[in-house]
Structure formats: structure tokens, C-alpha cells
Amino acid sequence: MTTLRRPHPAASRTTRRAACAALALTGLLTTAACSGGSPPNRPAGGAALTAEPAALSPSASGSTAGPGAAGGSASGSAGAVVPLTPDVANQLDAAIKQVLNQTSTPGVIVGVTTPDGSYQRAFGQADKSAGTPMSPDLNMRIGSVTKTFTATGVLRLVDQGKVGLDDPVSKYVDGVPGGDKITIRQLAGMRSGLFPYTSDPDFVNALISDPNRVFTPDQLLAYGYKHPANFPPGSKFQYSNSNYILLGKVIEKAGGEPVDQFLKDQVFSQAGLNGTVFPTDATFPDPHARGYTDQTPNGQTTDATDWNPSWAWTAGAVISNLTDLQNWAKSLVTGSLLKQDTQSQRLKTQPTGDDGVGYGLGLFNNNGWIGHNGSLPGYETVAVYLPQSQATLVVLINTDVPYRGSDPSSLFAKAITQIVSPKNVYSMPPSNTASPSASSSGSASPTPSPSPSPALSPSGSASSPASSGAPGSASGAPTTVNA
């Protein structure tokens, strides 16, 4: 995910979410791996909603991980989605409205598709000042869900024989600390050990003090290179937006053209995504929702719609919409753009340290739902696919202000999946819980989700661990950003 987090005057916050997938991981999470357990199963018929949906209930934690969530094949656990009957649609309406009101989310777009039908709704406001209602056709910044496109671009180069998954990154990019020992596979799977640039206090200060600043990829990487590696390559998992900035540079080197053009030609167009773009400046295609964040110097909520996303680049800058993301979630997991063997390697997830969540190559498995999440100032996204039921879930919201330490997008996804897939409940743990330091922990939750910094993580949403002396420390430095 991509989000900046600075302690607010009233109460200092620990690292908000590194990069969980969506996860993105958004970023993955906000941490792709930032997943918790799923709540107790609900009857397929849908029990009456309580005053506080389980998605917001602190007690709704335990979860059953699918076979692949903690490692191995990303096939998920056996399960099924309930028929999208009028009664189920009414339950979804009620649950979504409850989360909307309790989290004070301005607006939300939701799409659930199954072989038997679809549910597409929008609630709340796209523009709080004008009172404009949210609409399913609006463009949104998607944070770390960007990582799914970046990784796909790299894997298409693998299929074309221009990149090897086990090549060292030094073959394509100069100046990477220890780059001769870090492989393309390790970058894509968040196992490089490179310090995430979005956790560097100087970067967070630079971004929050001037959201319109233009960063180059090399400038972003330099913030991370100031710090030693957190662990030897391949030995652990840690969601780091630095990995995906490097993969963007690999695409430009091996693909022979700017990454925005490459992704347009090789990924967006190939997948039929007519409304998805990789911006090269702050331009935001109309129509779009206004986005709201509290990642400001004084902690006050502000409009972040036109903040320049250059700081997230190939970790979280992409803009998309509901229709494209519904199509993309299925294409991503079924591998329509890749050779079968390449897709098989992509889906092999490894443990992230969070029960029920495993991370593959630019995607996560969250209790059977595969895809990514994303978060960056003003916006959050979840885009996932449940293979055994051929079901797709997309959630798009126009805020990244957390609710009791949790990303609102994750709470929407949890409430929805408790109803439509009670045996496969999407769940991310609150990212304000004590998280181990990067130097002492074997893993960090992702998010997808530029979507890019732990707190700024586009993520993707995943959450990132705090590192010693990193933002969020007692010194008053800002917390990490998510992508």
C-alpha cells in the first residue's frame, strides 16, 4: 500500500502497515502478508446482521488458511460462494453501509461476480465538498495493486526470454547493494532483504512536506540504500516497495522502453483493460472520486486527489476502475497473459508470518482469495479472485484513514466475504498492533497492496515493520508510508 503515516499530536502511531497485497500486501496487502484470521463461518443463508458487523469486531479473529496460504500452491481452501439472491444482496447492502458509517469512509464501490450473477453497488460520496454521490464507473488510484501489473510485466519478459527469474538484479540494474546476490524472483516475492525506502524518515518527511514533489526511481531507491539490508536475500519475507521500484527499472532495461508504455502495450492492452493507466505525472483521468487522507504534518484530514504519485512509481501509481479490476483479478490468477509454467511459479506462495496469508510473485493468497490490495494517500483497493468458485471481489474506497488501526478496505472485504464466501473470509490484522523491528523479525506483513511505503505503501496493501530509528519512533519522526 502506499501511505504516509506520521504520529498525530494526540497519540503517536507505530508503523501503520508496511506493505501487506494486497498485500499492498497495499501496500498487500497493505501488507500482503498482513492478514489475520477469518471470523467464524456464517450460515450460507446469511444470519441477521448485528449492530457491529464481524468485520469491525475485535473478537472476529481466528482463521483457516487455505493450502497455499502459508506456502506451496496458491490454490486456497475448498469453499463456495453463496448464490447472489435478492436476500444476499440486501445483506451485502446492510453490511457495506454499516462499515461505511462506522469507519467514516466517504464512499465505496463494490463489485462481486460469480458464474451465477453479479453485485455492483456504490455507496456514499465521491466528493464531500460537492456532495457528489459515489458511482461504479469512477476512476480510482489503486496503490499496491500496481504490483500485480509490474510483476506481470516482468514475467512476460521471462516468457520472451529477456529476463530470468533467477538472474541477479545486478545483470539489469547497477548500484544495488548486494545486487549480485539478489534475484528477480526474490524481488518479486518480497524476499530480497532490501530496506524499504518508504520506511526512511527523510523520505517520509520529504513527501509529507511537499506532496507535489516529483521523485525519480533512483532518488527513491537512494533512501533505502542508506540503510543496511535487513537480512540475507531469500532468508525471510518482508514487504518492501524498494523491490518493485527495482523491478520497474528491470522492465525498462530488458523491455527497451519506458515502463508506462511497456505496461500499456504488454499488459493493459493485452488484458483488455481500456481504463487502466500508468500516470507519468499527477494527471487523473475523469471521472474520478476525490480522495481523503490524514497523512499530513498536523494529522488533519485533507484532499489528496491530486498528489503526485511519482513516489510510488511501479510500486503503486496505477489508476483503474471497477470494470477493469474485475476483469484483471480473474486474468491475474488464471494466467491469461503468461505461459503455464510461468504462471505456476507465480502462484507458489511462501509464508509471510501471518496466518492465512502467503505471498507469491506480485500477488498474495488471503484465505483462498488471490490478488492484492493497495493503499496510498486518499485511496484504498482490494482486488481478489477465488479460483475454486470463479468469484471476483473488488473494493474501491476514497480514503486511507484507518479505523482502530485497520485499513477500511480490509474491513469492507472482510464483511463482504463473511456473507458471500463464509469458508474463505478475507482478513487482515490491525496494523497498529506491536510489530517487530525489521532487524529482528523474520517477516513483515505486506498490502497488496504504491500501492508505496509501509505507511505509504501502494500495497498494496501490506503493513511494514518498524525498523530501529525508523518513522514512528519516540523521536517524533513520521511513521512509515504505505503503497
C-alpha positions as CSV (number, residue, x, y, z in Angstrom):
1,M,0.0,0.0,0.0
2,T,1.1,3.5,-0.3
3,T,0.6,5.7,2.7
4,L,2.5,8.1,4.8
5,R,1.9,7.9,8.5
6,R,3.2,10.4,11.0
7,P,2.3,10.3,14.7
8,H,-0.6,12.6,15.4
9,P,-0.4,15.1,18.2
10,A,-2.9,13.3,20.3
11,A,-1.5,9.8,20.1
12,S,1.7,8.6,18.4
13,R,1.2,5.7,16.0
14,T,3.5,2.8,15.4
15,T,4.2,1.7,11.9
16,R,0.9,1.6,10.2
17,R,1.1,-1.0,7.6
18,A,4.2,-1.8,5.7
19,A,3.1,-3.4,2.6
20,C,0.7,-6.1,3.1
21,A,-1.2,-7.3,-1.0
22,A,-2.9,-6.5,-1.2
23,L,-1.0,-7.0,0.5
24,A,-0.5,-3.7,-1.0
25,L,0.3,-6.6,0.9
26,T,-1.4,-2.1,-0.4
27,G,0.6,-1.9,0.0
28,L,-0.6,-6.4,0.2
29,L,-2.0,-6.3,1.4
30,T,-1.2,-3.1,3.0
31,T,0.8,-5.8,3.7
32,A,0.1,-8.6,1.5
33,A,1.0,-10.6,4.4
34,C,-0.8,-8.6,6.8
35,S,-3.5,-11.0,7.4
36,G,-5.2,-12.3,10.3
37,G,-7.7,-15.0,10.7
38,S,-11.1,-15.1,9.4
39,P,-14.2,-14.9,11.7
40,P,-16.4,-17.8,12.5
41,N,-18.3,-19.1,9.5
42,R,-21.7,-17.6,8.8
43,P,-24.6,-19.7,7.5
44,A,-24.9,-19.5,3.8
45,G,-28.3,-18.1,4.1
46,G,-26.9,-15.1,6.0
47,A,-27.7,-14.6,9.6
48,A,-29.2,-11.2,10.6
49,L,-26.5,-8.6,10.8
50,T,-25.6,-7.5,14.3
51,A,-25.2,-3.9,15.4
52,E,-21.5,-4.2,14.7
53,P,-20.5,-6.5,11.8
54,A,-17.9,-9.1,12.5
55,A,-15.6,-7.2,10.1
56,L,-15.3,-4.5,12.8
57,S,-15.4,-6.7,15.8
58,P,-12.1,-7.1,17.7
59,S,-13.2,-10.7,18.6
60,A,-13.6,-11.8,15.0
61,S,-10.1,-13.1,14.5
62,G,-9.5,-16.8,14.1
63,S,-9.0,-18.1,10.6
64,T,-8.5,-21.2,8.5
65,A,-5.7,-20.8,6.0
66,G,-6.0,-22.3,2.6
67,P,-3.4,-24.8,1.4
68,G,-1.0,-22.3,-0.2
69,A,-1.6,-19.5,2.2
70,A,1.5,-20.3,4.2
71,G,3.4,-21.8,1.4
72,G,3.1,-24.1,-1.6
73,S,0.5,-23.8,-4.3
74,A,-1.9,-20.8,-4.1
75,S,-5.0,-22.8,-4.6
76,G,-6.8,-21.9,-1.4
77,S,-9.1,-24.0,0.7
78,A,-12.1,-25.7,-0.6
79,G,-15.2,-23.5,-0.4
80,A,-18.0,-22.0,-2.3
81,V,-19.8,-18.7,-2.7
82,V,-23.4,-18.4,-1.9
83,P,-25.9,-17.6,-4.6
84,L,-26.3,-13.8,-5.1
85,T,-30.0,-13.8,-4.4
86,P,-32.0,-10.7,-3.6
87,D,-31.8,-11.6,0.1
88,V,-28.0,-11.9,-0.1
89,A,-27.8,-8.6,-1.9
90,N,-29.8,-7.0,0.9
91,Q,-27.4,-8.4,3.4
92,L,-24.5,-7.0,1.5
93,D,-26.1,-3.6,1.3
94,A,-26.6,-3.5,5.0
95,A,-23.1,-4.8,5.9
96,I,-21.4,-2.4,3.5
97,K,-23.4,0.6,4.8
98,Q,-22.5,-0.4,8.4
99,V,-18.8,-0.4,7.6
100,L,-19.1,2.8,5.6
101,N,-20.8,4.6,8.6
102,Q,-18.6,3.1,11.4
103,T,-15.3,3.8,9.6
104,S,-16.5,7.2,8.4
105,T,-15.4,6.3,4.8
106,P,-16.7,8.9,2.4
107,G,-17.6,6.5,-0.4
108,V,-17.1,2.9,-1.6
109,I,-17.5,0.9,-4.8
110,V,-18.0,-2.8,-4.6
111,G,-18.2,-5.5,-7.2
112,V,-18.8,-9.2,-6.6
113,T,-19.0,-11.5,-9.6
114,T,-19.7,-15.3,-9.7
115,P,-20.6,-17.6,-12.5
116,D,-24.3,-17.2,-11.4
117,G,-24.5,-13.4,-11.2
118,S,-23.0,-10.2,-10.0
119,Y,-23.4,-7.5,-7.4
120,Q,-22.2,-4.0,-8.3
121,R,-23.0,-1.1,-6.0
122,A,-21.7,2.3,-4.9
123,F,-22.4,4.0,-1.6
124,G,-21.5,7.3,0.0
125,Q,-19.9,10.3,-1.6
126,A,-17.2,10.7,-4.3
127,D,-16.8,14.4,-3.4
128,K,-17.5,15.5,0.1
129,S,-17.5,19.2,-0.7
130,A,-19.9,19.0,-3.7
131,G,-21.9,16.1,-2.2
132,T,-21.4,14.1,-5.4
133,P,-22.5,10.5,-4.9
134,M,-20.1,7.7,-5.5
135,S,-20.6,5.9,-8.8
136,P,-19.4,2.4,-10.0
137,D,-17.8,4.0,-13.2
138,L,-15.3,6.3,-11.4
139,N,-11.5,6.1,-11.8
140,M,-9.5,5.5,-8.7
141,R,-5.9,5.3,-7.6
142,I,-5.2,1.7,-6.7
143,G,-1.9,1.8,-4.8
144,S,-0.1,-1.5,-4.4
145,V,-2.4,-3.4,-6.8
146,T,0.0,-1.8,-9.2
147,K,2.5,-4.5,-8.1
148,T,0.3,-7.1,-9.9
149,F,0.9,-5.3,-13.2
150,T,4.6,-4.7,-12.6
151,A,5.2,-8.4,-11.7
152,T,3.2,-9.4,-14.8
153,G,5.3,-7.2,-17.0
154,V,8.5,-8.8,-15.6
155,L,7.0,-12.3,-16.1
156,R,6.1,-11.5,-19.7
157,L,9.8,-10.6,-20.2
158,V,10.6,-14.0,-18.7
159,D,8.3,-15.7,-21.2
160,Q,10.0,-13.8,-24.0
161,G,13.5,-14.9,-22.9
162,K,14.6,-11.4,-22.0
163,V,14.7,-11.9,-18.2
164,G,15.5,-14.9,-16.0
165,L,13.7,-15.3,-12.7
166,D,16.9,-16.5,-11.0
167,D,19.1,-13.8,-12.7
168,P,20.8,-11.4,-10.2
169,V,19.3,-7.9,-10.4
170,S,22.8,-6.6,-11.0
171,K,22.5,-8.0,-14.5
172,Y,20.0,-5.3,-15.3
173,V,20.4,-2.5,-12.7
174,D,23.7,-1.1,-11.4
175,G,24.4,0.1,-7.9
176,V,22.1,-2.2,-6.0
177,P,23.8,-3.1,-2.6
178,G,24.4,-6.9,-2.8
179,G,22.7,-6.9,-6.2
180,D,24.8,-9.8,-7.4
181,K,23.1,-12.0,-4.7
182,I,19.5,-10.8,-5.1
183,T,17.4,-12.5,-7.8
184,I,14.5,-11.2,-9.8
185,R,12.4,-13.9,-8.1
186,Q,13.3,-12.6,-4.7
187,L,12.4,-9.1,-5.6
188,A,9.0,-10.1,-6.9
189,G,8.4,-12.3,-3.9
190,M,9.4,-9.7,-1.3
191,R,12.4,-11.7,0.0
192,S,15.3,-9.5,-1.1
193,G,16.1,-8.1,2.4
194,L,16.5,-4.6,0.9
195,F,15.4,-1.8,3.3
196,P,12.0,-0.3,2.2
197,Y,12.6,3.3,1.1
198,T,9.2,4.2,2.3
199,S,10.3,3.5,5.9
200,D,13.1,6.0,5.7
201,P,12.3,9.1,7.9
202,D,13.9,11.5,5.4
203,F,11.7,10.2,2.6
204,V,8.5,10.4,4.7
205,N,9.3,14.0,5.7
206,A,10.1,14.9,2.1
207,L,6.8,13.5,0.8
208,I,4.5,14.8,3.6
209,S,6.0,18.3,3.5
210,D,5.6,18.5,-0.3
211,P,3.0,16.0,-1.8
212,N,3.5,17.5,-5.2
213,R,7.2,16.8,-5.3
214,V,8.5,14.7,-8.2
215,F,10.8,11.8,-7.3
216,T,12.8,9.8,-9.7
217,P,13.2,6.0,-9.2
218,D,16.8,6.4,-8.4
219,Q,16.0,9.0,-5.7
220,L,13.5,6.7,-4.2
221,L,16.0,3.8,-4.1
222,A,18.7,6.0,-2.6
223,Y,16.5,6.5,0.6
224,G,16.5,2.7,1.1
225,Y,20.2,2.2,0.2
226,K,21.2,4.4,3.1
227,H,20.3,1.5,5.4
228,P,21.9,-1.9,5.6
229,A,20.0,-4.9,4.3
230,N,17.6,-6.3,6.9
231,F,18.5,-10.0,6.2
232,P,20.3,-12.2,3.6
233,P,18.4,-12.5,0.3
234,G,15.9,-15.3,0.3
235,S,16.0,-16.0,4.0
236,K,12.9,-14.1,5.1
237,F,9.8,-12.3,3.9
238,Q,9.5,-8.5,4.2
239,Y,7.2,-6.3,2.2
240,S,9.3,-3.6,0.6
241,N,8.4,-1.1,-2.0
242,S,12.1,-0.9,-2.9
243,N,11.7,-4.3,-4.6
244,Y,9.1,-3.1,-7.0
245,I,10.9,0.1,-7.9
246,L,13.8,-2.1,-8.9
247,L,11.5,-4.3,-11.0
248,G,10.3,-1.2,-12.8
249,K,13.9,-0.5,-13.7
250,V,14.4,-4.1,-14.8
251,I,11.4,-3.7,-17.2
252,E,12.8,-0.6,-18.7
253,K,16.2,-2.1,-19.2
254,A,15.1,-5.5,-20.6
255,G,11.9,-4.2,-22.3
256,G,13.7,-1.3,-24.0
257,E,11.1,1.3,-23.4
258,P,9.6,3.5,-20.6
259,V,7.6,1.4,-18.1
260,D,4.4,3.3,-18.7
261,Q,4.4,2.4,-22.4
262,F,5.6,-1.2,-21.8
263,L,2.7,-1.8,-19.3
264,K,0.2,-0.3,-21.7
265,D,1.4,-2.4,-24.6
266,Q,2.3,-5.6,-22.9
267,V,-0.2,-5.8,-20.0
268,F,-3.1,-3.4,-20.1
269,S,-3.9,-3.7,-23.8
270,Q,-3.3,-7.5,-23.8
271,A,-5.8,-7.9,-20.9
272,G,-8.4,-5.6,-22.5
273,L,-8.1,-3.0,-19.7
274,N,-9.2,0.1,-21.6
275,G,-9.5,2.3,-18.5
276,T,-6.2,1.4,-16.7
277,V,-3.3,3.8,-16.9
278,F,0.2,4.3,-15.5
279,P,0.4,8.0,-14.9
280,T,3.7,9.9,-15.5
281,D,2.5,12.9,-13.6
282,A,-0.4,13.9,-11.3
283,T,-2.9,13.7,-14.1
284,F,-6.1,11.9,-13.0
285,P,-8.5,10.8,-15.8
286,D,-12.1,11.9,-15.4
287,P,-14.4,10.9,-14.0
288,H,-12.8,10.2,-10.7
289,A,-13.6,10.3,-7.0
290,R,-11.8,12.8,-4.6
291,G,-9.5,11.0,-2.1
292,Y,-9.1,12.0,1.5
293,T,-6.1,11.3,3.9
294,D,-4.9,12.3,7.3
295,Q,-1.3,11.8,6.4
296,T,-0.5,15.4,6.8
297,P,2.0,17.3,9.0
298,N,-0.7,18.1,11.6
299,G,-2.8,14.9,11.2
300,Q,-5.8,16.8,9.8
301,T,-7.7,15.2,7.0
302,T,-7.2,16.8,3.6
303,D,-7.9,16.2,-0.1
304,A,-5.1,14.2,-1.6
305,T,-6.7,13.6,-5.0
306,D,-4.0,15.5,-7.0
307,W,-0.9,14.5,-5.0
308,N,1.9,13.4,-7.4
309,P,2.2,9.6,-7.3
310,S,5.8,9.6,-8.6
311,W,6.9,8.4,-5.2
312,A,5.1,5.2,-5.7
313,W,6.0,4.6,-9.4
314,T,5.9,0.9,-10.2
315,A,5.1,0.0,-6.6
316,G,1.8,1.9,-6.6
317,A,1.0,4.6,-9.1
318,V,-1.6,2.9,-11.4
319,I,-5.1,4.3,-11.9
320,S,-8.0,1.9,-12.7
321,N,-11.7,1.3,-12.3
322,L,-14.2,-1.4,-11.2
323,T,-14.8,-3.0,-14.6
324,D,-11.1,-3.3,-15.4
325,L,-10.2,-4.6,-11.9
326,Q,-12.9,-7.3,-12.1
327,N,-11.5,-8.5,-15.4
328,W,-7.9,-8.2,-14.2
329,A,-8.4,-10.1,-10.9
330,K,-9.5,-13.2,-12.9
331,S,-6.9,-12.8,-15.6
332,L,-4.1,-12.4,-12.9
333,V,-5.0,-15.6,-11.2
334,T,-5.8,-17.7,-14.2
335,G,-2.7,-16.6,-16.0
336,S,-4.2,-15.5,-19.3
337,L,-1.1,-13.4,-20.2
338,L,1.6,-15.9,-19.2
339,K,2.9,-19.4,-20.2
340,Q,1.5,-22.1,-17.9
341,D,4.8,-22.9,-16.2
342,T,5.5,-19.2,-15.5
343,Q,2.0,-18.8,-14.0
344,S,2.5,-21.9,-11.9
345,Q,5.7,-20.4,-10.5
346,R,3.9,-17.1,-9.8
347,L,1.2,-18.8,-7.8
348,K,3.6,-20.7,-5.5
349,T,3.3,-18.7,-2.3
350,Q,5.7,-18.6,0.7
351,P,5.0,-17.9,4.3
352,T,4.7,-14.2,5.3
353,G,4.5,-14.7,9.1
354,D,0.7,-14.1,9.1
355,D,-1.7,-17.0,9.4
356,G,-3.8,-17.4,6.3
357,V,-1.6,-15.3,4.1
358,G,1.1,-16.3,1.7
359,Y,2.9,-14.2,-1.0
360,G,3.8,-15.4,-4.5
361,L,5.2,-13.3,-7.3
362,G,3.3,-10.0,-7.1
363,L,0.2,-11.5,-5.5
364,F,-1.0,-12.9,-2.2
365,N,-3.3,-15.7,-1.1
366,N,-5.5,-14.4,1.7
367,N,-7.5,-17.4,3.0
368,G,-8.1,-18.6,-0.6
369,W,-8.7,-15.2,-2.2
370,I,-5.8,-14.4,-4.5
371,G,-4.8,-11.0,-5.7
372,H,-3.6,-7.8,-4.0
373,N,-4.6,-4.8,-2.0
374,G,-3.4,-1.3,-2.2
375,S,-3.3,1.9,-0.2
376,L,-1.9,5.4,-0.8
377,P,-2.9,8.8,0.5
378,G,-6.6,9.2,-0.3
379,Y,-7.4,5.8,-1.7
380,E,-7.5,2.0,-0.9
381,T,-8.3,-1.0,-3.1
382,V,-8.8,-4.8,-2.8
383,A,-8.9,-6.8,-6.0
384,V,-9.0,-10.6,-5.5
385,Y,-10.2,-13.8,-7.1
386,L,-11.4,-17.1,-5.5
387,P,-10.4,-19.8,-8.1
388,Q,-12.5,-22.7,-6.9
389,S,-15.7,-20.6,-7.1
390,Q,-14.6,-18.5,-10.0
391,A,-15.6,-15.5,-7.9
392,T,-14.2,-12.0,-8.1
393,L,-14.2,-9.3,-5.4
394,V,-13.2,-5.7,-5.9
395,V,-13.5,-2.9,-3.3
396,L,-12.5,0.7,-4.0
397,I,-12.7,3.5,-1.4
398,N,-11.7,7.2,-1.4
399,T,-9.9,7.3,1.9
400,D,-6.9,5.7,3.6
401,V,-7.7,7.0,7.1
402,P,-7.5,3.9,9.4
403,Y,-10.3,2.7,11.7
404,R,-9.0,1.4,15.0
405,G,-5.7,0.6,13.3
406,S,-7.2,-1.3,10.4
407,D,-7.4,-0.3,6.7
408,P,-11.1,0.4,5.9
409,S,-10.8,-1.5,2.6
410,S,-9.9,-4.7,4.5
411,L,-12.9,-4.3,6.8
412,F,-15.2,-3.9,3.8
413,A,-13.6,-7.0,2.2
414,K,-14.0,-9.0,5.4
415,A,-17.6,-8.0,5.9
416,I,-18.5,-8.9,2.3
417,T,-16.7,-12.3,2.3
418,Q,-18.3,-13.3,5.6
419,I,-21.5,-13.2,3.7
420,V,-20.6,-14.5,0.2
421,S,-17.8,-17.0,1.0
422,P,-18.1,-17.9,4.7
423,K,-15.4,-20.6,4.4
424,N,-13.0,-18.2,2.8
425,V,-13.0,-14.9,4.7
426,Y,-10.6,-12.2,3.6
427,S,-9.0,-10.8,6.8
428,M,-6.0,-8.6,7.6
429,P,-5.0,-8.0,11.2
430,P,-4.9,-4.4,12.6
431,S,-1.6,-2.9,11.6
432,N,-1.3,-0.8,14.7
433,T,-0.5,-3.8,16.8
434,A,3.0,-4.1,18.1
435,S,5.2,-5.1,15.1
436,P,8.7,-6.4,15.4
437,S,11.5,-4.4,14.0
438,A,12.8,-5.3,10.6
439,S,16.1,-6.3,12.1
440,S,14.6,-8.8,14.5
441,S,11.6,-10.1,12.6
442,G,11.5,-12.9,10.1
443,S,8.6,-11.3,8.3
444,A,6.6,-8.3,7.9
445,S,3.1,-8.1,6.8
446,P,2.7,-6.7,3.4
447,T,-0.8,-4.6,1.0
448,P,-1.0,-5.5,-1.8
449,S,-1.3,-3.6,-1.6
450,P,2.1,2.3,-4.4
451,S,0.1,0.6,-3.7
452,P,4.5,2.6,-1.9
453,S,5.6,2.8,1.6
454,P,4.8,0.8,4.5
455,A,2.7,3.6,5.7
456,L,2.6,5.0,2.2
457,S,2.5,1.6,0.7
458,P,0.5,1.5,-2.5
459,S,0.3,-2.4,-1.4
460,G,-0.8,-2.9,-1.8
461,S,-1.6,-3.1,0.8
462,A,0.7,-4.8,3.4
463,S,2.0,-3.4,6.6
464,S,5.6,-3.0,7.3
465,P,7.5,-3.5,10.4
466,A,9.1,-0.6,12.1
467,S,12.9,-0.5,12.0
468,S,15.1,0.9,14.6
469,G,15.2,4.7,14.3
470,A,12.6,4.5,11.6
471,P,9.5,6.7,11.4
472,G,7.2,6.3,14.3
473,S,9.9,6.2,16.9
474,A,9.9,8.2,20.1
475,S,11.9,10.9,18.4
476,G,8.8,12.1,16.7
477,A,9.8,11.1,13.2
478,P,7.0,10.3,10.9
479,T,5.8,6.7,10.7
480,T,6.3,4.7,7.5
481,V,4.4,5.2,4.3
482,N,2.4,2.6,2.5
483,A,2.0,1.8,-1.1
